[in-house]
Amino acid sequence: MELDKNRLVKFLNMTDSQHDAEVLIAIRKANELLRLHSVKWIDLVGTPPRPRVVPGEPRAYERRPEVRRQEYRRQVRRRGSGWVWWLVLAAFVGIAWAILTMDAFDPIRTYIMDTFDAVQMDIRTMLR
């Protein structure tokens, strides 16, 4: 008895359903149909492509440690170290908050606010 591919395609089309139970039943029926005919999925789909190896280029585990280290650093740079800048910004905001809210820093806070007011007044006079 030959594998009924139309029935198999029907089961596979049912896996697009919104209902999970229907999808599960359809895939189980497809597996049952394949098992009944002693066919495996790999026989239907074919072999997966092999990873492409460039002749003469060593694999990652064969490279020298210093080359691997350079590649790792390049990947880190490519992904970015943006989190470091967010950490610096968070520390700066925390220090600024401490200066502007704690009573121990009252002279510094007064100096900063007076300087800010003076700069603001200078800008207003320049715009007139």
N, C-alpha and C positions, 0 to 999 in steps of 0.2 A: 504494500500500500504506500503510495507516494504522499509526501507532505502537501497538505492543502494550503498553499500560500495565500489564497484569497481569504481564508478563515484567519490565518495568522495576521494578515494586514488589518482585518476587521478588529481583532483584539488589540493590536497596536494603536489603531485609531481611537479606541475607547480609552486609552491612557491619557487623552487630552481632556477628559471630563473634569468638571468642577468638583465632583464628589469623590472623595478619597477612597471610599469603600469600593466604588465601581472601578476605579483605577487599579486597586489592589487585586480585585477579582480578575480583571482583564489580563494583567501581567501574569497572574498565576495560571490562568487558562492557556496563555501563550507558552509558558514554560511546560505545562502539562502536554500540550500538543507536540512540542519539540521532543520531550522525553518519550512520548508514545512512538515517535518515528526514529528514535536514537540519533537525533540531530542536536548539535550544540550551537549556541549563538555564534561562536567564532566561525563555524562552517558557513553560516548565512552571511555574516557581515564581512568576513575576511580577516586576515591578520592585521594587527595594528602596525602602523609604520614604525620602523626602527628609528631611534634617535640618530640624527645626522652627525657623523664624525668626519671632521676635516682631516684629510691625510697629512701627516707631519705635525699636526698641532697636538700637544700633549693634553690629556684630560685634566680636569681640575685637581684630582688627587695626585697626579703625577708632577704637577708644577712645583718649583722650588718654593720654600716657605716665604722668602722675601717677595716673590711675585704674587703669591696668594695674599700676603699682607697688603701690597699695593692695590690689588684688585678690591679687597675689602674696603680699604680707605676710599677708593674711587666710588664704590657703591654707597658708602655712608655720605660722601659729599653730594652724590647725585640725589639721594633721598632727602638730603638737607638736614641741617642741625637746627631747625627752627625752634625746637623745644628749648634750646639753650637760651635763645633770645626771649622767649616767653618767660623763662625762669628769671632772667635778669630784669625784665619789665615788672614781674610780680614783686621782686625784691625791692625795686625802686619805688613802686606804688606803696608797698608796706612801710618803707622808711618815710616816705612823704606823708603817709597817713599818721604815722607816729609823731612826726614833727608838728603836723598841723592840729593834732587833737590832744596830745598829752600836755599837761600843765608844766612839766619839767622843761619843756622846750619853748616856753612862752616867749623868752627874748628872741629866739631864732624865728618863731612864728611871726612876731611883731615886725622883725626886720624884713622878712620875706613879703609880708602883706604891705608894708610901707613902700618897699621897692616896687612891688607890683602896681600899687596905686600911683607912684611917681611915673612909672613907665606909661601907664594908661593915660595920665594927664598929659605927658609929653606927646603922645600919639594924637590925643584930641586937639591939642594946640597946633600940631602940624597939619591936621586935616582942615582947620578953619581957614 
